[in-house]
């Protein structure tokens, strides 16, 4: 996969092995890690290269992952992905943005670009995402890109030894196109 998406302030491109140090730097922040299901804490030193290789291996199984690059600094500031299930023409959005970039609209800008990509390029009928119910920063991004709250799955996952509720949001093609 060698897809590039561009927004006003961001370039979304394939993760590269050269991104590994920056991924480790940002993902090592406990405040970031605790908002995700899968970012480990402490982040194992040297493991980002294996993570990037695993992402590449999953590309043929419907995973599309982008490094989120701030154009001005040309630095990686986060990661965003969409996991496509072609049989149902749906994609699940996932993302994280490094803490120094929180509250600046970068997550929304990246998510909007990937949602558009899902409908316009992948031909999806639905894009959805989940977040910890107690993480308004994440689910507000979903709302800003047109997703509607579809429900909360109680104690659906486990993080740091405790069960957590996940809030799910989604947007249908007809809503995205303004027909819904």
N, C-alpha and C positions, 0 to 999 in steps of 0.2 A: 504494500500500500504506500503510495506516495502522494497523498492528497494534501493540498494546502488550502486553508480557508483564511480569509483576511477580513478584519473588521477595521473600524476607525483607529483603534489603538493596539490591536492584537494581530499576531500571526499564529495560526494553529497549524502545526506541522507534525510529521511523524517524530516520535521519540528517537533519539540517537544515543549511542553509547556515551558520547561526549557529554550528555545531559546528566550522567549518573551522579557526579559530585553535587550538582545543584539540587537534584531530586533529594539526595540524602540530607543536604543542608536544610531545605524547607520542611521535609517530612519528619525530621528529627525533633521538631517543635511539638511538645506534648499538647499544647493548645490546639494544634491542627490535628494531630493523631486522634485525640479523643472525640473528634467530630466525625470520624469515619469508622466503618466496620473493619477495614482491611489494612490500614496503615499501622504497622507494629510500633510499639514504644517500649523500650528504646529501639530506634531504628538500627538494625544491625549494620555496622560499618562494612562497606564494600559490597552490600547486597543489592544496590540499585541496578548494577549491570545485569544481574540475574533477573531482576524484575523486568527490565527492559527487554531482555531476550524472551522472557515468558510472554510478554505482550506481543512481540513479533510472532511467536508460535501460535498465539490465539487468533491472529488476524484471519486465518482461513476458516475459523469457526464462528465468524460473525462479529468479532470485537474490532471496533475502530477506535483507536486511542490517539489523542493529539497532545503534544507538548503545547502549553499556552505560553507564548512568547510576547513580552511587552516590546512593542516596536521601538519606543524611545530608547530603552536601555539595551535592547537585544538580549534580554535575560529571560530564562524560564521562570515563570511565576506560578505555575500550576500545571495540572493535568486534567483533561476532560475526555470522556469516552462515551460511546454508545454501543451497547450490546444488542445486536440485531437478531431477532427470531423471525426468519423469513416466512416460516409456515403460517405465522399469525400476522405478518406485516407490522410488527411492532418493534420498538427499540427502547431500551432502558438506559437513561442518562445517568452518568456518575461523574463526579468532579471533586477536586479540591484546589484551593488557591492558598498560597503561602500567606501566613499571618501578616507580614508587612504590607500586603496588598488588599487586606480585608477592608470593606466599606468604601471601596473606590469604584464599584460597578464592573470590575473585571469579570467576576463570575457570571453576572447577568449577560454581559457582552459575549462571552465565550459560549454560554448555554444557548443564547438566541441563535448564534451562528450554527451550532450543531443541531438544534431543533430544525432549523431551515434546511440544513443538509439532509437530515433524516427524511423530511417530507419531499423536498425537491429533487434530491439525487438518489436516495435509496427507495423512494416510492412507498414509504411507510404509511399506515393508516393511523397509527397511534405512537406517541412518544410519552414515556412516563418516567418517574423517578421517585425514589424514597429517601427520606432523611430521618434522623432521630427526631422524635416529636418535640424534644426540648432544644432543638437547634433552629431557631427562627431564621438565622442568617442563611441557612441552606434552603429552607422551604420558601422563603421570600423570593429567592432567585427563581424558583419554579413558578410562583405566582406572576412574577414580572415578565416571564416569557410566555404567558398565556395558559399555564396549566391550572387545572381546578383540583381542589382537594377531593379525593375519591374515598378516603377513609384512613383510619389508623389501625394498624395491625398490632394488637397488644402483646407485649413481651415476645415479639417475633424474632428477636436476635439477642445475642449475648455479647457484651463488650466489657472488658475489665472486670470480669467475674459477676456482672449483674445483667439481668434481662432488661431489654430496652424496647420501648414502643417505637414503631416506624410509621411515619406519616407518608402516605402515598398521594402523588399528584399526577395528573395526566392531561394531555391535550390530543384531541382527535383531528384528523386531516380536515374535516368539514369546519371545525372551529378555527383552525389555523388559516384556512382559506376564507374565513369570514362568512361561512354559510351556516354555522351552527349556533 
